[in-house]
Amino acid sequence: MSNFMNVDEFILTITETDVSTAGTVYVACPADGRIESIQSVINGAIATANVVLTASINAVAVTGGAITVTQSGSAAGDVDIVIPSALNHFVKGDYIKIVTGGQSSNTISAHYTIRCKSTGR
């Protein structure tokens, strides 16, 4: 993965107030494209259990779009990344949803960065 973005790439971001509580956050797709990668970063240590985050486009799960945030040794600034392998295409007006299972404890916010590539359909 390059450190630079190409002209046909764009970033979508989502903030979740508590990654340790089961919940769902959404972001609208502003153009046709595909998800190239999904990153998470937490703002503190989680406890009790790992957090599993799953991504979907509308109601369809993104293949390879699940992130596990490891509880052991977690700290503010921990970054996790996945690169989806299929079912990662969207059209303008769709939404990307990230669901957290609520497995951990501690009220910790998280930020998600979704790197996309325009398909220009």
N, C-alpha and C positions, 0 to 999 in steps of 0.2 A: 504494500500500500504506500503510495506516494505521500510526501509531506505537503504537496501542493494540490490545490483543487484545479480541475480543468474548467473551461468556460461552461460546459454542459453539466456541471455538478452544483448541488445546493445542499444546504444544511437545514434540518428541522430540529427544534429543541422543545423539550417538555420538562417541567419541574413537578416533582411529586413531594408533597409535604411530609409524608411519613411512609417510608419504604417498608417498615416493619408491620404495618397494618394492611390487611387485604384491601385492595382497591384497584381502580382503573383510571388511567389518564389518557387523553386523546390529543392528537394534533391533526389539523386538516392538511390535505395534500393540495398545494397550490398549482400543480402542473402534472402532466403525465411523467412517470418515471419508474425507477426501481430502487429499492434499498440496497446500498452497497455495504454498509456496516451500521451497527448500533453499538453505542458506547454508553456506559453508566458511570457515574461518579457519586460517591456518597459523602455526606457532610459530617460523618462521625462514625464511631464504632457501633456495629450491631451486635446483639447478644442472643444467646439461646440456640439459634439455628441459622443455617444459610438462608438467603432469600432467593427465590426463583422468580425471575421476571420473564414473561412471555409476550412476544410481539405478534400482532395480527394486523391485517389490512381488512377493514370492515369486519366481517365475522370469520375470515379465513386465516388460520394460523400460518405465520411465516416459517417455512422450513429452515431449520438452523437458526431461528430467531430467539432462542431461549438463553438467558444470561443467568449464571449462578454467582451471586455475591457471597463470598465465603465469610462466615462469621469469625472463624478462628484467626486472630491477628488483624482483624479489620480495623480501619482507622479512617479518619477524614482524608479525602483525597484518593482513596482506592478507586482505580479505574478497571473496568472489565469491558471486553469487546467481543462481539460475535460478527461473523460474516455470513449472512444468509445464503443458502444454496438453491432455493426454489420458492415459488409462490410469494415472490417479493416485488411483483410489478403492481403499480397502481395507476389510476387515472385522476385527473383533476376533479376535485369534489369528493374523492374517497377520504377516509381517515385512517390513520395509523393509531393503534391502541396498544398500550403496554399495561399488562396486568401483573400485580404483585400478589403472591399467595399469602402474605401475612405470617410467615413462619417464624420470624425473629422477634426480638423485643428491642426496646429503646426507640424513642421517637426521633428518627433520623430522616432528614430530607435527602432526595436524590435528584440528579439532573441527567437527562438522557439526550444524547446527540445522535441524530439519525442522518447519516451521510447518504445522499441520493444522487442518482444520475438521471438526467432528463432523457426521455426516450423520444420526445418531440413528435408524438403521434398526431 
